[in-house]
Amino acid sequence: MGELRVDRISKNYVVNRGFNSSTGLQVFRDISFVLEEGEFVSLIGQSGCGKTTVLNIIAGLDRPNSGAIYVDGKRVTEPGLDRGVVFQEFALFPWLTVAANIGFGLKSAGVPKPERMRRVAHYVELVGLSRFIDYYPNRLSGGMRQRVGLGRAFAIEPAVLLMDEPLGALDSQTRETMQIALAEIWMRTRKTVLFVTHDIREAVYLSDRVLVLSGRPSEVVLDLAIELPRPRDRHSPEFQELELTLERKIGQNRMQ
């Protein structure tokens, strides 16, 4: 299972202007889209268009002013183990090893120790850290720390995995390496993924589809299928044409 349905969600904030004055700010309105089971979909748009807010609402960390979120037909009203979240910050526990960090969510959920150990071993191998299973985070590179974060999110085996700029804090070379690793991990698991990024090339490289948000108040202005074979060649004319299509669409919908 792993269908995600976003049904006409809108979000408004009240902005305090001082001297008992306030005004409303509409971030986005009537946003709807569906991720089928096993799809990798990226959400892109200019800074401030509400990408992270959409993801936080799906995660149950924020609430829409209207509309609803459904995972496998069940309405989302709060955080839950059916959704795993990976943030830009590594957010690892420095006093725990790689294995203990990856198994933390399983332990919190009360998964019995034998099953927990089996899953940890599987996901440590999946993210390529078998040689580092007993290392603490301060001995790991940035890319390795984010692999731990991915392993922890995958280990709870959520229906949907939500990723908010998970590679944004990495240098360009490490980021490209992690894109390749993430694509390989996804192809092995076929997990339903919603991936927030501002990087058009990253979105084309990883995604089955790319959703483009307009300027505020944001709407989905393009749902672009990425029909390229995997692994993908960033230098192919077809890849570059898709990049150009997305660049033009974002440029046409600049923030008001």
Secondary structure, 3 states (H helix, E strand, C coil): CCCEEEEEEEEEEEEEEECCEEEEEEEEEEEEEEECCCCEEEEECCCCCCHHHHHHHHHCCCCCCEEEEEECCEECCCCCCCEEEECCCCCCCCCCCHHHHHHHHHHHCCCCHHHHHHHHHHHHHHCCCHHHCCCCHHHCCHHHHHHHHHHHHHHCCCCEEEEECCCCCCCHHHHHHHHHHHHHHHHHHCCEEEEECCCHHHHHHHCCEEEEECCCCECEEEEEECCCCCCCCCCCHHHHHHHHHHHHHHHHCCCC
